[in-house]
Amino acid sequence: MQGWSSTTPRSGLVLLLTERRLYLPLPRFSMNDVYMKPFTFEELQKLLELNANEIDTDILIFNATLTHIEKLLGYSLEDKNYNESQTVKDCMVYTDHEHISEMINIIDMTTKMSVPNFVIDGQQILFIDPKLEDHVVFLNYNAGFTEDTLPADLKEAIIKLFLLKKAEFIKQINNEPEEGFEIPADIKSVIYIYRRKCL
């Protein structure tokens, strides 16, 4: 007998095939589909003791700063859930996203069974079982940074860039001569460390 049975988002979707169960976890999300931000404006405001009268402007500049940083990095900073299929070659696959925080489940789509043994090395997933060679595997994982895992030097780069952008904004408001905005070398060097690697 075949049938579909819905469960909670955390457990995922269950497909019943005779005596075997196939677990395909669904993405994890809150009721408002809001992801945990690794660095919030509230934290920035506390660190820099920002003027409460300028909060609206500072929020806009902070959001622009994060967008700029993510564009240079090539990925979102937030810890999010991802689902993808990859073909095993040389007993390994590469995920589409970096900074894996949790591998929720790996399904061998040939046997429809969960893969229990693997090693995570960056974006590389190494499998112990050689029988997985050339099989398609379904990956369900979280990747990105949380408040606890965001590197200190990357957070510092975000703060420095925010201050530079705010200073540039004030110049524009005061109609001061524009010298052209350029990111300093120290910020660039940090971004280079964490930017998306091309496989």
C-alpha positions, 0 to 999 in steps of 0.5 A: 500500500502506498500513501503520503503522510504529512508530519511537522516541518522538522521531521519532514515528509514521509513516503510509505512504500510497503514496509519501507519508509523514505524520509525527505526532510522539509526546510526548517522555518519559523511561522514568519519564515524569518531566518536568524541573523548572525549580526543584528542592528540592535547589536551594532547600535549597542556596540557603537552607542548610536544616536537614537534620533538617527536610527532610521537612517542608520538602519538603512545604512546597516542594511546596505552594508550587509547587502554590500558585504554579501555581494562581495562574499557571494553568499548570504550570511544568514544560516538557512536551510537548503535542499539539493541533489548531487551525484556521487563521484569518487565517493564524494559530492560538493554542496552548493553552499558553504559554511555548513552548520548542520547536515540534517539528512542525506538520502540515497535516491537509489535505495531510498535509504538514509546515508548514516556515515559521511565526513564533512570537509567544507563543501565536500561530503565524503562517503565511507560506503563505496557502493554509493558511487554514481548514486544520486543523493538528496541533501538537506542541510543548514548553511551560513552563520549564526550569532555564535559562529560569525567570525570576529574579523568578519563582524569587525569588517561589517562594522568598519564598512558601516562607519565608512558608509555613514561618513560618506552619507553625511558628506553627501547630506552636507554637499561636500566634494565626493572623493569616490568610495573605495573599500580599504585594503584591510576590509578587502583582505578579510572579505577575501578570506571568506568569499565564495570559493569557485569549485 
